[in-house]
Amino acid sequence: MTPPSAFISVKDTAGLLGVSKGTVYRRYHAGQFPGRRFGRAISILRVFVDDLVGEINSGRPVNVEEFAASWADARAVPEDAA
């Protein structure tokens, strides 16, 4: 069995979040959704999507911009550790 990829397609991300692919592209280009570009294809970091879906499923109101910023801050490497 193949382990799941570290990245998820824009289409699958949109489906999981219940938004359009355009919304996912806009969030990626705004730096709110971490991901990668390989040629013309964009993929979103799976762990970010899983964490965001978990937060949405918690029943608490979710501000995506704030969630993305706090998610990124929590995973930032301290300057003295780099």
C-alpha positions in Angstrom: 0.0 0.0 0.0 1.3 3.4 -1.0 1.5 6.1 1.8 -0.6 9.1 1.1 1.1 12.0 -0.6 2.1 15.0 1.5 0.1 17.2 -0.9 -3.5 17.2 -2.1 -4.9 18.6 -5.3 -6.7 21.9 -5.6 -9.8 20.0 -6.7 -9.7 17.7 -3.7 -9.0 20.5 -1.3 -12.0 22.5 -2.7 -14.2 19.4 -2.3 -13.2 18.8 1.3 -13.7 22.4 2.2 -16.9 22.9 0.2 -15.6 25.8 -1.7 -14.7 26.5 -5.4 -11.3 25.7 -6.9 -11.0 29.4 -7.6 -11.2 30.1 -3.8 -8.4 27.6 -3.1 -6.2 29.1 -5.9 -6.8 32.6 -4.5 -5.9 31.5 -1.0 -2.8 29.8 -2.3 -1.7 32.9 -4.2 -2.4 35.1 -1.2 0.0 32.9 0.9 -2.8 31.6 3.1 -2.8 28.0 1.9 0.7 26.4 2.1 1.5 24.3 -1.0 3.8 23.9 -4.0 3.8 24.6 -7.6 5.2 22.0 -10.0 5.1 23.3 -13.5 1.6 24.7 -13.8 0.0 22.4 -11.2 -0.6 23.6 -7.7 -1.0 21.3 -4.7 -1.9 22.2 -1.1 -0.1 20.7 1.9 -2.3 17.8 3.1 -1.6 18.3 6.9 -2.8 21.9 6.6 -6.0 20.8 4.9 -6.5 18.0 7.5 -6.0 20.5 10.3 -8.4 23.1 8.7 -11.1 20.4 8.2 -10.7 19.3 11.8 -11.1 22.9 13.0 -14.2 23.3 10.8 -15.7 20.0 12.1 -15.1 21.1 15.7 -18.2 23.3 15.4 -16.4 26.5 16.4 -16.5 29.4 14.0 -13.4 29.5 11.8 -11.8 32.6 10.3 -9.7 31.0 7.6 -7.2 33.9 7.4 -6.6 33.8 11.2 -6.4 30.0 11.2 -3.9 30.0 8.3 -1.7 32.6 10.0 -1.7 30.9 13.4 -1.1 27.5 11.7 1.9 28.9 9.9 3.2 30.7 13.0 3.0 27.5 15.1 5.2 25.7 12.5 7.7 28.4 11.9 11.3 27.5 12.6 12.8 29.9 15.2 15.6 32.0 13.7 18.2 30.8 16.2 17.3 27.1 15.3 17.9 27.5 11.6 
